[in-house]
Amino acid sequence: MARYNMIERIRTRLEELNRSERKVADVIMKDPGAATGMSIATLAQKASVSEPTVNRFCRSFETKGYPDFKIKLAQSLAGGTPYVSRSIDPDDDAKGYGDKIFGATIAALDDARRALDPKLIERAVDYLIQAKQISFFGLGASGPVAQDAQHKFFRFNLPVMAYEDVLMQRMVAAACHTGDVIVIISYTGRTRELVEIAELARGNGAVVLGITAPGSPLAAQCTESLDVITPEDTDVYMPMTSRMIHLALIDVLATGVTLRRGEGFLDHLKKIKDSLQATRFPVEE
C-alpha cells in the first residue's frame, strides 16, 4: 500500500459511506494529523458517534481496527510535506524535488491531454467566438490563471476582463446579459461563492463555462464544464499540477478561437506583436 493511500481511499469513498461513517470521515479529513493522536473515544465524541461505529469504519478500510487504522493514516501523512506536494519527502535535495515536480507535472499534463474531449472543446469555442464580452473568474491560486486568460483573449477584439475579487464577480454576474460568457476556474469546484455566482449568471442569461472538477457543485451549475482530473489534493497541498493543466486549457481555447477567426485575423495578431518591437533590445548576433 502506498504511504498516502489511506487518505485518498477515504476521499474517494466519501459518497459511499453511511451517515455515521461520513461523520467519522469528516473529522479525520478535517485534520488527519490530529486524528492520528486521538483515542477512539475522543474521535467518537468529536464525530458524535459510538466507538463501535468508529471501529466498523476502520475495518471497512481493510484494517484490523482503530490502532491499525491510525498507523496507516500516519503513514499516509508521511508521504509528503503538507502545502508543498504529497510526493515530496522531507530529505529530498534540489535535484530530487525538482525531478519529482517536473515529472508529476509532465504526467498530469499527459493524462489531461488524453482525457480531453474534442467535442466539448469545440462547444466551448463556439460559445467564446460568439460572445459579446468574456469574463474570467478565479479565486486564490486560480486568480493568476484568470489573469493569464485575459492576457490571451484581449487580442480577439472582444471586451475581456479577469476578476479575482468575489464581490466584483458577484456584481458582474448580476449585471450580465444574454450573449455574455463567464469562464469560472476552480480546481475543486466546491467553493460556495463560485457556485452561487455561476447560478446567478446563468439566471441572467449568460453562458457559464467551467474549468473544474467533474461532478462538482460548480460543474452542475455551468452551461458546459471542461473536466480537470488530477490526483492533487488542494485541501492539503499547494496547487501545482492542477494550475498547469488550467493554463494549458486556456491556451487550447485561445488557439481554438484564433483558428475560427481565420487567416485574415492573423494580421491583427501580428500588429499587436509588432507594437512591442520598440520596447525590446535587438537580438545580438
ABEGO torsion letter per residue (X at the ends): XBAAAAAAAAAAAAAABBAAAAAAAAAAAABAAAAAABBAAAAAAAAGBBAAAAAAAAAAAGBAEAAAAAAAAAAAAAABBBGBBAABBAABBAAAAAAAAAAAAAAAAAAAAAABBAAAAAAAAAAAAABABBBBBBBEAAAAAAAAAAAAAAAAGBBBBBBABAAAAAAAAAABBBGBBBBBBBAAGABAAAAAAAAAAAAAGBBBBBBBBBGBAAAAABABBBBBBBABBAAABBBBAAAAAAAAAAAAAAAAAAAAAEAAAAAAAAAAAAAAAAABBBBBX
